Amino acid sequence: MFVIGLDIGTTCVKALILARDGRIAASGSRELKLFSNGCHMEQRAEDWMEAATAAVREALRGIGGSQVEAISLSTQGASTVALDRDGKTIGNALTWMDSRSVEEAAELERKLSNEYIYGATGWKVNPSLDAAKIMHMKKQPRYGKASSFLSTLEFMNRFLTGSAVIDPTNAAMRQLYHIGNGCWDSRILEASGIREQELTPVLPSGAEVGKLCKNAADLMGLKTGIPVFNGLHDQYCAAVGAGAVHEGDMLLSAGTAWVLLGVGTKPLKTKSFIAAGKHPVDGLYGSLASLICSGGSLQWYRNHFLREDFGEMDREVAKRKDEDLCFYPYLAGAAYPIWNPNAKGAFTGITLAHDRFDFARAIMEGVTFGAKRGLEDFADNGFAVRRLILVGGAAKSRIWCQMISDITETPVLRLNQTELCAVGAGVIAACGLGWYDGYETAAKTITHVEHVYEPIPENLPYYEKKYTKFRKMRDGMQNDSEGSAG
């Protein structure tokens, strides 16, 4: 017997087939296209469906589809597509990276205040979230026949079962959902001009959405009628897959963006706008902060300036160490905790003695200093980190893992699994079937700690000195960019 965890990401769809004994029996994947034009970042919603179908079929090679007993989803959040009354899409989906709705975000803030919206939804007013995007869409003539606006999870649940429903973690990212009251927020709906009929029901994470319909089953090579369980926003799915289900757990998802997701017993509301949301475990909340373009900074540098692969780069970076060469990872502006879209990336302390690997190390350090600043902010707001779990691309680099431990002065846990979003979706499906008595037991069956990186005492003085320099220079750059913006 098997279940499928299906992750609908931004650039790729991944399908994992999990066996009841915790084995990952097979996997499949398909890339997704992004269509970009300035601040417009779009995808075809149909591509989510078609890529999911292809990824599942690839994973099923050698495994009979009749042996799959359930399915659940992990999805990108805050991407929206409009549907007409016949259920046909109107144009492309506006992804979570689309920021065209600046005027609408400002309008919403004028009407209600950022204080109210952040307090209700857990998210700072943002043109990339759905409230502003849907406001923008409703002003455009092409959307005149739109009857609903669906997120990725809703669109995919509809494809699989015929029922378009959402879960609380994705609903919060729509910036239309009151996380305390557990329902769509009437004040935000009124201020935004969005009708509740244009949205969908919110079901608990892990609830049964419905049965797999014949059309989806035939396309994917599965049997009709298996249960589909309500999934989660991808970062929360990664937390479930990693076993981050206790107070004090901190997940550092180190991909293109680095995301901190802390688990606590109350929603964290801060001056730095850490985003709060319901954790799928009853009684727990997630506190999420995204450090944009973090891993993306190293990918950008490697693509443009290095011939070597990441493995060779790691070996050379390990030989370098320089207290003066610093990198500031604001190549796409700065979001949390700085919130300055005019911020720019920079190297400082450059000399003729530096080579391309010195710069690579400076990028790795600068990105990690950003994560340290985030962890300090969590601590300043009363969040005590019990353990730091590292997932994503940076977890593949031993030098970066050790650097994170040294700079944050925290033990770092690297796990045996890499596709934690799809693993988390599989855990939800398995628990829905009753295979396990909870997410913790399921995660322990599938995922285990592969290595623990402890801070190396002799490295700490170097990083402490350099971090002080980084903070001092960054604060000066921040003041300069604010002055220029004004």
N, C-alpha and C positions, 0 to 999 in steps of 0.2 A: 504493500500500500504506500502511496505517495501523496504529497501535496505540492502545489506550485506557489512560489513566491515570485511575484511579477513587479519589477521596479521600472516605472515610467519616468526616466530621468530627463534631463534637459538635452543631452547630446546622444543618449543611448538608452535603449530598452533592454533589460536583462531578465531572463527567466531562469530560476533555479528549481530543480526538482529535488525535494527533500524526502528521504525515507523515514519511516517511523523510528528507526534506531539512531537517527541524527545524522546519517550520512547525506552528503550532497551527491545524489546519484547522477545528475547530469545538469548541463546548463546550456543556454543559448543566448544570443544577443543580436541586436540590429541597431545601427546608428540612426540618429535623427538629424534632419536638416534644420538649420536656423536661417531665417531670412532677415537680414539686418540692413537698415538704412538710417544712419545716425542714431537717434534715440528710439527708433522703431525696431523691436526685436520680436519676430513672429514665427509661428510654426503652424503647419497644417494639423488640425486635430485628427484628421483621418490618418495621418502618419503615426500617431500614437497607437491607433487601433491596428493598422497594418503591420507596424514593427512588432507589436506585442504578439500578433498572430504568427509572424515569421520566427520570432525568438522562441515561442513555445514549441512550434513544430521542430525547430532545430534541437531543442532540448529533449524532445520525445524520441529522437532517433535511437533505436535499440530498446526503448521502453514503451510498452503498450499504453496508449492513452486511456484505455479502460481501467488501468490500475491507479489513475489519479482520482483522489476522493474529494479534493477541495482546492480552492484558490483564494488568494487575497492579494492586495495591491499596496505598493509603496509608490507615491507620486510626488513630482515636483509640485510646489505650492504657488498660489497667486498667479496662475496662468488661466486665462479666460477666453472662452469661445461663445459666440452668440448663435442660437438656434431659432429657426422660424417655427410656426405652428405645426408644420409637417415633420419637424425634427431634423431638418437639413441645416447644415452649418452656413452661416453668413460670413464669408471671408475667413481669414486665418485667425488662429488664437493669438491673443496678445500675451506674451510670456511675462514671467516675473522679472525679466531684465528690461522690459519695455518701460520707458520713462516719459512718454509723450504727454502724460496727463498732469503736468505741473500746475496748470491753471486750475484744474478741477480739485487737486489736492489742496491748493491754497483757498479755494472757495469753501471746501468742506471745513477747513480749519477755522475760517472766519465765522462760519455759521455755528459751530459747536465748540471750538477750541481744541487744541491738541491735548490738553489736560483731560478733557472728557473722553475723547476718542481713545487715547492711550489707556486710560483707566478702565474703559469698558472692554476693549478688544485685546489689550495687551500689546498692541503695536502702534508705534509712532506713525503719525500721518505721513504717507509716502505715495508718490505718484505711481510707483510700481505695483502697489497692492490694488485689489479688485475694486474697492469702493470708488476710487478716483478713475480707474480705467473704465468701469461700466458707465460712470457719469459722462466720460468723454465719448464713449461709443454711442450713448443714447442721443447725443447732440448731432451725430452724423446721419445724413439722410439714408445711407445704405443700410442702417440698422433699424429703419422704420418698421419693418415687419418682424423684428425680434420678439420672441415671446419668453425666452429664458436665456440666462447667462451662466454657463456651466464651467466649473473648474475641471482640471484634469481628472481628478478622482471621480467626479460626478459623470463626466463623459464616458469614462471607462466602465464604471458600474452600470451605466445605461447600456453600453454595448454588450456587456457580459450577461446582464439579467433583464434588461428592459426597464429597470428602476434607477433613476438618477437620484442618488442620495450622497451625502457628504458626512464626514466625521468631524469632531470638534477641533482637531489640530489643523485641518485644512480650512475649516470654517473661520477660525480665528484669523488666518492669513488673508481672508477676503476683506477683513476690516469692517465687517458688517455684523459680526456675531459677538454677543456679550458673554464673555467666558464665565462670569460669575453667575449670571441668570440662566445660562445654558440655552439661549434662544437667539434668533435674529433680533438685533437691537432696533426698536421702533424709532428712536430719535435719529439714528444714523440713516435709516431707510428714508425717513421723511426729509431730512436735510439733503440727501443725495438724489432724491427723486426716483429711487429704486423701489419697486413694489415687491412685497414678499412673495407674490405669485410668480415673480420672475426668478425666484430662488427655489431651492429644493429642501426636502426634510433633512434634518440633522439626526443621524443615528449614532449610537455609541460606537467607539472603536471596537472591532471584533464582533459586532452584532451581525446576524445573517442578513445580507442585502436581499437575497433571493436565490433562485436556482439558475444554473448556467443554461441559457436559452439555446435552442437548436441551431440557430444561425452561427453564434459564436463557437459552439461546440464543434460544428462541422468544419468551420474555418480553421480551428486550432488543432483538430484531431483528438478531441476529448469526448467523453460521453455526456449526453444531455442530462441535466437535472442535478448535477453535483452542486453543493452549496458554495456560494461566494460570500466571503466574510468581509465586512467593512474594514478598509485599510487605514493608513495613516500618512501624514506628511513625511517625506523621505527621511528627514533628520530624526523624527521620533521613531520611525521604523528602524533606523540604524541603532538607536538607543536600545530598542527591544532586542534586536539581534545581538547586540554587544552585552546584553545583560545589565544595562544601566537602568536598574529598576529599584534602586534604594536611595534614600535621602543621602545627599553628599556625593553621589556619583557625578562625575563630570566627563562628558564625552567631548573629545576634540576631533572633529571630522575635518581632516586636513586634505582637502581636494583643491579645486580651482579657487574657491573661497574657503577660508578656514572658519568653521562654525563651532562655537562653544555652546554646549547644551547641558545645563546643570539640572539635577533632579532634587526637588525639595518638597516640603509639606505645605507650602503656601506660594502663591504667585509673587514673583519678585518685581516690584515696581520701583524704578530708579530714575535719577536725573539724567542718566546716560541712555535711557530708553532700552534697557534689556527687555526683550519680548517675552511675555509670559503666556503660557498656554496649559491646557489640561494634559497631563500625562495619561497614557492609556491604563496605567495601574490606578485603581481607585484610591483617592486620598493623596495622590501625588500631583505635582505640577512640574512643568518644564520651564526653564528660563534660558532663552536662546539669544545669542549675539553672533552676528556674522561679520567677519573681517574680510571685506571684499578684496579680490585680486591678490590674495596671499600666495597660495600655490601657483596661481596664474602668473605671478611675477617671475618665478623661476622658469616656468614653461616658456614665457616670452623671451627670457634671456637665452635659454638653451636653444630655442628655435632660430634666433637671430645671430647668436655670437659664438656658439659652440658646435664643433664637429663631433664631439664625443657623446656617447650615450650616457644615461644617468649613472650607470654602474661605474664607468671610468671617471666621470665627474666626481662621484663620491670619493673614490680613491685619492684623487688629486686634492680635493677640498680638505680631506683629513690631514694633509701636510701643511696647510696654511693656518695662520692665526695672526691677526693684526688689530691692535686696539684702536687705530685711528680711522680705518676705512669702514664707513657706515652706509647702510642703505635704508631708505624710507619708502615703504611699500604702498605708495598712493598713486599707482599708475592709472587708476580709474576713479580718482577722488578718494575721499575718506568718509566712510559711514561710521558705524559704531567704533569707538566711543567718541570720536571727534566730530562727526556730522558736518563735514565741510566738503561739499562737492567740488570746490575750487582747489583743494589740496593737490599737490603734484608729487610724483616720485622724484627721488634724488639720490646721488652718491655724494658723500663728503669725505675729505681726508685722502684724496687720490694723490699718488706720487708716481714717478717714473718706474718705481720698483714693482708696481702691481701688475699682475697678469690676469688672464681671463678667469682663472680659478679663484683668485683672491676676490674678484667681483661676485662669483657664484657663492662663495662662502658668506660674503657680506649680505647677499640677498637672503640666504637661509637664516642668518642671525637676525636680520632686520624683521623678517616675517615672524620669527619666534619672539622677538621683543614685543611685537604687537600683541601676540597671544598672552605674554606675561602681563602686559598692561590690562588686558581684558580680565585675566584672573585676579589681578589686584582690585579691579573695580567690583567684581563679584564679592571678593572678601570684604571690601569697604561697605558693601551692602548686606553683610551678615551671612554670606554663603560660605560655609566651610567645606573645602574639597576633601572628601574622604579618599577618593582614588581618581586618577586621571587616565582615561582609556583613550588610546590613540587609534584612529582608523583613517583610511584614505591613502592617497598616494605617498604622503610623507612617511607613513609607517613602513614603506618598503626600503627606506634609506636608514641604515643603522646609525650613520653619523648624525642624521637629523633627529632621530629618536633620542640619542644621547644628548644632543644639543638642547632639545626641548626639556629633558629632565634637568640638565645642569642650569639652564637659564631660569626655569620656573622653580627650581629647587624642590621638585616633586617627583616621586617615583612615577614612571610612565609604563602603562601596561600595553604591550602589543599583542594582538589576538591572532589566532590561527586562520580566521576567516577574513576575506577582503571585501566581499560583496554583502556588506552588512544590511543595506537597505532591503535587498531581495531576501536575505536570511530573515530579517524581521517580519516581512510579509509572510514568509513561510511559517514562522512561529505563530502568527495570528491564525493562519488557516489550521495548523496542527492543534492549537488550543481550542479552536472552534469545534473541532471534531472530538475533543475530549481526550486526545492522546496524552496530554500533560495536565498537571493540576495548576499550572500558572506559567506566566512568561519566564520567570526565573528558572524553573525546572527545565523548560524547553530550551532556553538559551544555553544552559549548562550542558545539555545533551549535545548540542550542535557546535557550540563555541567554547574555546578554552584559551587561557592566557599562554601565549607561546614564549614570551620573554618579558621580564621586568627590568627596565632601565633605571638604575639608582643614580642620584647625583654624585658626581666624582668630586670630592672635596677640593682637590688641587685646581680644578677648573673654575671654581666659584669666584675667586677674586677677579679673574680676568673678565668674566661676564658681568659681575657687579659694576666694575669700573666702566665697562663699555656701555652697559644699559643706562647708567647715569648720564653719560655723554649723549646717548641716543635720545633720552627724554628731554634733556636740556635743549638740544638742537631742534628736535621735533616741535617743542613748544614755541620756539622762536619762529620756525617756518610756519606754524599754525597762525601766529599773530600776523605775520607778513601777508599770508594769503587772505586772511580776513580783512586786512586793511585794503588789499587790492580789490577784493570783491565789493567793498563799500564804495 
